[in-house]
Amino acid sequence: MSILDPTQITLMRAISGATLRNTVLSNNIANADTPGFQPSDVDFHATLANALEDEPEGVAGVTFAPEELATGAQRADGNGVDSEAEAAKLAENGLELNALTQIANSRVQIMKTAMGLG
């Protein structure tokens, strides 16, 4: 049994998904000049939403995986990365990751205060 409530566990899984997405989007940008490279993304929102619908207590075991996007080649060398779009997604994801982290940390601080530790 965990001392963490389902909301905190869900926040931690969302942070994990957003972190993986950050890595994948950074990889897309890093490979913007690699011939034949196709971008990937991580839809952790849908994965978490499905897990919460099926079994709210089962969110702790949710895993995330990158999926290659079916963008098709945008350039003659077969590369499908739109650097500007990827940078915009990365910025948006960074803001979301920051917000999730702040919320999770605030909830931990509330628990510490309630236990007389903070």
C-alpha positions as CSV (number, residue, x, y, z in Angstrom):
1,M,0.0,0.0,0.0
2,S,1.3,3.4,-0.9
3,I,1.1,6.5,1.2
4,L,0.5,8.5,-1.9
5,D,-3.0,9.1,-3.0
6,P,-4.2,8.4,-6.6
7,T,-4.0,12.0,-7.6
8,Q,-0.3,12.2,-6.6
9,I,0.4,8.9,-8.4
10,T,-1.3,10.3,-11.5
11,L,0.8,13.5,-11.3
12,M,4.0,11.4,-11.0
13,R,3.0,9.3,-14.1
14,A,2.1,12.5,-16.0
15,I,5.6,13.9,-15.1
16,S,7.1,10.7,-16.4
17,G,5.2,10.9,-19.7
18,A,6.0,14.6,-20.1
19,T,9.7,13.9,-19.5
20,L,9.7,11.1,-22.1
21,R,7.9,13.4,-24.5
22,N,10.5,16.1,-23.9
23,T,13.3,13.6,-24.8
24,V,11.5,12.4,-27.9
25,L,10.8,16.0,-29.2
26,S,14.4,17.0,-28.5
27,N,15.6,14.0,-30.5
28,N,13.3,15.0,-33.4
29,I,15.0,18.5,-33.4
30,A,18.5,17.0,-33.1
31,N,17.8,14.8,-36.2
32,A,16.2,17.6,-38.3
33,D,19.1,17.2,-40.8
34,T,19.3,13.4,-40.8
35,P,18.3,12.0,-44.2
36,G,15.3,9.7,-43.9
37,F,14.5,10.5,-40.2
38,Q,10.9,10.5,-39.3
39,P,9.7,12.3,-36.1
40,S,8.1,10.6,-33.1
41,D,5.9,11.8,-30.3
42,V,4.5,10.5,-27.0
43,D,0.7,10.9,-26.4
44,F,0.9,10.5,-22.6
45,H,-2.4,12.4,-22.2
46,A,-4.4,9.8,-24.0
47,T,-2.6,6.9,-22.3
48,L,-3.3,8.4,-18.8
49,A,-6.9,9.2,-19.7
50,N,-7.5,5.6,-20.9
51,A,-5.9,4.2,-17.7
52,L,-8.0,6.4,-15.5
53,E,-11.2,5.4,-17.3
54,D,-10.3,1.7,-17.0
55,E,-8.9,1.5,-13.5
56,P,-8.0,4.6,-11.5
57,E,-5.9,2.7,-9.1
58,G,-3.9,1.1,-12.0
59,V,-2.4,4.3,-13.2
60,A,0.9,3.6,-11.3
61,G,1.7,0.8,-13.8
62,V,1.1,2.9,-16.9
63,T,4.0,3.0,-19.4
64,F,4.5,5.4,-22.2
65,A,6.2,4.7,-25.6
66,P,7.1,7.0,-28.5
67,E,5.2,6.5,-31.7
68,E,6.5,7.4,-35.1
69,L,4.4,10.1,-36.7
70,A,3.0,9.5,-40.2
71,T,4.1,12.9,-41.6
72,G,5.7,11.7,-44.8
73,A,8.8,13.2,-46.1
74,Q,8.9,16.9,-46.1
75,R,12.2,17.2,-47.9
76,A,13.8,15.4,-50.9
77,D,16.2,13.5,-48.5
78,G,13.2,11.9,-46.8
79,N,13.4,13.8,-43.6
80,G,10.0,14.5,-42.1
81,V,10.9,16.9,-39.3
82,D,9.4,20.4,-39.2
83,S,11.9,22.1,-36.8
84,E,9.6,25.0,-36.0
85,A,6.6,22.8,-35.2
86,E,8.8,20.5,-33.1
87,A,10.3,23.5,-31.2
88,A,6.7,24.8,-30.5
89,K,5.7,21.4,-29.2
90,L,8.8,21.2,-27.0
91,A,8.1,24.7,-25.6
92,E,4.5,23.7,-24.8
93,N,5.5,20.4,-23.2
94,G,8.2,22.2,-21.1
95,L,5.5,24.5,-19.7
96,E,3.3,21.6,-18.9
97,L,6.1,19.6,-17.3
98,N,7.0,22.6,-15.2
99,A,3.3,23.0,-14.1
100,L,3.0,19.3,-13.3
101,T,6.2,19.4,-11.2
102,Q,5.1,22.5,-9.3
103,I,1.7,20.9,-8.5
104,A,3.3,17.7,-7.4
105,N,5.8,19.5,-5.2
106,S,3.1,21.6,-3.6
107,R,1.1,18.5,-2.8
108,V,4.1,16.9,-1.1
109,Q,4.7,20.1,0.9
110,I,1.1,20.0,2.1
111,M,1.5,16.4,3.2
112,K,4.8,17.3,5.1
113,T,3.0,20.2,6.8
114,A,0.1,18.0,7.8
115,M,2.6,15.5,9.3
116,G,4.3,18.3,11.2
117,L,7.5,18.0,9.1
118,G,7.3,21.2,7.1
